Amino acid sequence: MPKPDSINIINLASDLAQKRITVNSLPAILYVESVYGCPYSCIMCEVRESKPHLISDELLKKLEPLYPHLYMLAIHGDGEPLLGKDIDYYINVAQENNIVLHMNSTGFFLNPDLAERLLKGNKLSIRFSIHASTDATYAKIMGHDFEMVKKNIKYIVERNAVIGDKDNEFWFSYIVMKENIAEIPDFLHLASQLGIKQVRFMRLVPNRYTIRGVLRKKENFKFYYNEQFNNKIKEDFLKKLPEIKNLAKNLGISIEPGDLEPACSNMHLFDNVLVEKIWGKLSPIRHKGFCIAPWVGGCIIKQSGDVVLCCSASYSIGNLFQNNFNEIWNSSKIQSIRRKFRLGYLPKVCDSCQAVILESYPKTVFREFKDKLIQNRI
């Protein structure tokens, strides 16, 4: 079923092509922080072992006028999206508006019943966080039952094959660190066995807990950021990368864009994200670059109502409890960002980001959407 809102895509294509500062279109991509917090204990997670909070009905009501214009709704943030009791709300929104429903998930809460509900009439894109290939390493990093997770992922992939919906896609996401870098070949074989055809490799991001060290008592394992991700790990990954790519090709698996390879190639002296952001703001150098997010979308609606520029930034361009989205989308803050990109430079608030390109989004979104952008570009 084609998207009914052809006017917005025509305007969006024109706004993007001309890099307009004031736009006539609304974003086609939206991220919503549906759940904040998680009771489980993934060792690198900043919100581990915390009480989950759902986004308010009041805030969701403010987003409803945007749904008919969207091509992708991502339930994404600092929490497990499948944990929310309101998951059926997002399933219904996606079905009713013919939107790709996208999420990053551990798969902990997936089960056959939920899999059937997700698959029913939806265009799905799920990136499963699988940062190990063995039960022992998975227990250290994720602290959960690996066999159960694999069983439930296998169920949804196989059921999707029976249904025959080729628009749905299921990825594996792998944060590379000292503890799991040797398992990458086995990880690729596991993906193949479970019917996963797309993987991405991600960098480990530090937080206040992993910098000090996180202890997993049962396994007598202490996790330090600087030990798990450093220049030696980066060099090791780059050395192994040709072999990794060759194995993936032989297994029929595509390696999709992730942030690890650029981070390793740059060999940035500052692994700490906070330091990177401070250094970027202080740096006198104007870094060249372009990003489609200020036109196409990718901003995150936080539970506070803040509209954050993208998942790689903390910069708020407005708050939905103070202004409606249309006002925020053409506010002075976002216009300033578009102006700098139009001149060919990364804004200071974006200096530590690799920039969003069409390939950054799930393929299910752009099978139809990318063609329409090209067709309508002026």
N, C-alpha and C positions, 0 to 999 in steps of 0.2 A: 504494500500500500504506500503510495507516494506521500510525502509531506504536503499538507494542504497550504502551508504558508510560503508560497513562491515569491511574494512581494519582498519579504524580509531577506531571502537569500539573494535576490537581485540587488537589493540595497547594500547588503553586506559585502557582496563581491565587488561592487563599485567603490564602497568605502575603503576596502582593503587595497584594491588596485591603485586608487589615488592617494592612499595614506591620509585620508581626511582627518583633521583634528577634531572637528565636530561631526559625529556620525548620524546617519539617518536610520541605522539598523540597530537591532538588539542582538546580543551574543547568541551563537548557536550551541555553545558549550557552557555548562554550568556545573560547578562542584558544590555539594552541600555537606556540611559537617553534621551528618545525621546522628552520629554517636560520638561522644567524647568520653574516653576512659574505657578500661577493660579489666575484668577481674583476673585474667590469666597473666602469665609471667614470662613472655618473650623477653629474653635477657637484654636486648639492645633497645627496648621500647621505653620511652619516657613516661608513658601513662600506664605502665604495667601495674597489676595488682591494685587497681583503683576502681571506684564505683562508676559505672557507666551512666552518662546523662544523655537523654534524647533531646533533639532540637525541639523547640516549642511549637505548638500548633499555631500560635500567633505569628511566628516568623514564617512558617510554611505557607500561611495564608497570603503573606506578602509576596511570595514567589509564584503563586498560581498564575498570574497574568503572563509570566514568562514561558510557561510550559509549551503552549502551542508553537512557539518560535524555535524551540530547541531541537537539535539533532542528537545531543547526548546529555543525559543527566547522570552525573557521577555522585554516588554517595561515598564520600571520601573525607577522611580527616584523621584526627588522633583518636582512633577507636576502631572497633571491629563492626563493619556495617551490617553483617548478618546477625549481630547480637540484638539489634533493635526489635522490639515487639511490633513496631510500626513498619516492618519491612514490606508488608502487603500494601501499604500506602504508596511506596515507590514503585512496586510492581504494577499497581493499577494506573498510576500516573504515566508510566512508560507505555503501557498497553494502550491507554486511551488517546495518547498524543503521538503514538508511533515513534517513540524515542529509544535510542540505544541506552540501556541501563548498564552503567559501568561501575566497577568497584575493585578495590584491592582487599583481599580477604585471606585470613589464615586458613579458612576452611574448617575451623574448629566446630562451628555451629551448623555446618551443612549436614543435611540428612536427606533420605529419599523423598520425604514429603515436601520439604522446602525446595529441593531440586525440581520437583514436578511443578510447583507454583512458579518458580523462576522461569522455567522453560515454556510455560503456557502463554503463547502469543507474544513473548518478549523478544527483542533483539538484545542479546546479552554480550557483555565483555567482562570477564572476570580474570584478574591477575591473582593467582594464588601465591602466597608467600611461602616458599619451600626452600629453606636455607641449609639443606643437608640431604644426604642420600642414605644415611644409615640411621637406625633407631637410636644408637648411642649419641651421635652428634645432634640429632633432632631433639633429644631429651635435654641436652646441655643448652642448646640455643633457644628452642621453642617451649620446652617444658610441658610437652603434651604427648598424646598417643598418636604416633606416626601412622601406625597401621590403620587406625580408624579414619584418619584424614585421607590417606591414600584410597581407602575403600569408597569413601563418599565422593571424592573427585572422580574416581573411575566410574561411579554410578552416573553422575551428571553428564560426563563426556559420552558414555555409551548410550544413554537415553537420548541425548541430542543427536547422535548418529542415527538412531532408530527413527526419530522424528524427521530427520533429514534437513534441518535448518542450517544451511551453510553460512548464514550471516552471523551466527553466534561464534564467539572465539574464547578460548580458554588458554591463558598463559601461565607459565611458571616464572616467578621472580626470585632472584637469588642474590642476596647481599653477600659479597665476597669478603672473607676475613681469614685470619690465620687458622681458625678452628675448622674451616670447611674448604679451603682452597684446593686441597688435594683430592676432594671428592667430586670436583666438577665433571669429570668424565662419567662417573657413576650417576651423577645427577641427570646428565643428558640421556643416559640409557633409561633411567627411571621415567623421565618425561615421555620418551618414546613408548615405553611399555604401557603408560596410562593414557596414551592417545593425545598427548599435548604436542602441538606443532610449533609453538612460539615460546621463546624464553627471552629473558633480559637479565643483564648483570648490573647490579647496583653497588654504589659505594656505601660504606658504613658511615652514618652520620653520628657525631658525638652528642651527648647530652650530659647534664649535670651529674647523673648517676654513673654512667659508664666511664666518665673521666676519673672519678674517684674509685671506681671498681664495684662490680655487682657480684655478690656471692650466691651461687646456687648450692644450697647445703646438701641436698640429696646426692648430687654427683660430686661434691667437694670440688667445685669448679668456680674460680673467680675470674671474672671477665673485665679486662681493662681495655678501654678504647685504643690507647696508644700502642698496646701490645698486639691487638687484633687487627689494626689497620694503620700501616705506616709505609714508608717508601720501599722497604724490602718486600712487603706484600704486593705493592703496586708493580714493582719490577718483575716479581714472580708471575703475576697475572699476565703482564705484557709478553713475557717469555713464552708462556703457555698458550697465548691467544691463537696463534696460527693452528696449533693442534686442536684446540677447542672448536674453532670454526670449521675445520675439516671434518671432525667427528660429527658435529651438528649437521653439516651438509649431507654426510653419508646416512644419517638417521632420518633425513627429511625434516629437520627442525630448522626454523629460521631464528637467527639471533636479532631481536628487535632493539631499537634504540633504548639504551639505559645510560645512567650517568657515570658508570664506572670507567669505561674506556677513555672518555675525555679527561676525567680526573687523573687517571694513570698517565696519559700521554703528556699532560701539562706538568706532572710531577710538582704540583703546587707545594710551596714550602709550608703553607698554612693549612693544615688539615682541619683545624677547628673552624666550624662554620661561622661562629661569632667573630673570630679574628678576621676571616675573609671579608665579612660584611663591613667591619670597621675599616679594614685596609682599603676596601673598594671605595668607601665614602671619602677617605682621606687622600687617595691617590690622585695626583695631578693629571694622570694620563686619561684621555678620553678614549675608551675602548669602543672599537667599531662593532656593529652588530645590528641585527633586526629580529623582531619577534612578532608573531601574528596574534598573540593573546589579547593585546589591547583592542583588537578589532573582532576577531573570531570568538574570543572568550576563553575561559579557563579560570576565571576568578572563583574563589572559595567563599561561600556564605558561612561565616562562623556562627556559633550558637549565641554569641554576644550581639549579633546583628552586623558586625563589621564585614565589609566586602573587601577581601584581601586579593591583591592583584593576581596571584597565581599560587600554586602549591610549592613553589620554590622561593616565595617572598613572604615577608611579614608585613609589608607596607599596605595599609588600609586606604582605600580610595573613597570611603564613605561608610555610613551606618544606616541600615534599613529601619531602625527605630527613629531616625531623624529625617531621612529623605526616602522617597521611593526609588526604585532601581533605575528608572528612566533618567531621573535627575543625577544620580550617581554616575551613570554610564557616560554622561557628558559633563561631568564636574570639572573644575579647574585642575584637580589632581590628575585625572586620567588624561585630560587634554595636554598637560605638560609632558606626560610620559609619551603620548603619541607624537608630540612635536619633536622630541629628541630622537625617537626611532625614525621619524620621517627624514631627519638630517643624517641618519646613518650611524647614530651612536647609541650605546647602551646607557640608559639613565643610571645615576649613582645607586638608586634603590635596586637595580637589577645586576649590579656588577659581578655578583658571585653565581649568577645563573648561566646555564648553557644556551638559553633562549628556546622558545617553543616554535617548532616547525610542524608542517602538516603531518609528517611521519611520527610526531610525538603522540598523536592521538590514536586510539584503537582503529584498526582497519575497517571494522564494521561501520564506523561513523563516516569514513571518507570514501567508501566504495561508491556511494551515491552522492555524498556531500562534495567531495573533491571535484567530481565531474561537473556538478552544478556551479561550483565556484569558477571553473575554467570556462564553462559555457556562457556565464553571465558577466564575466570580467570585462570591464570597459577599458 
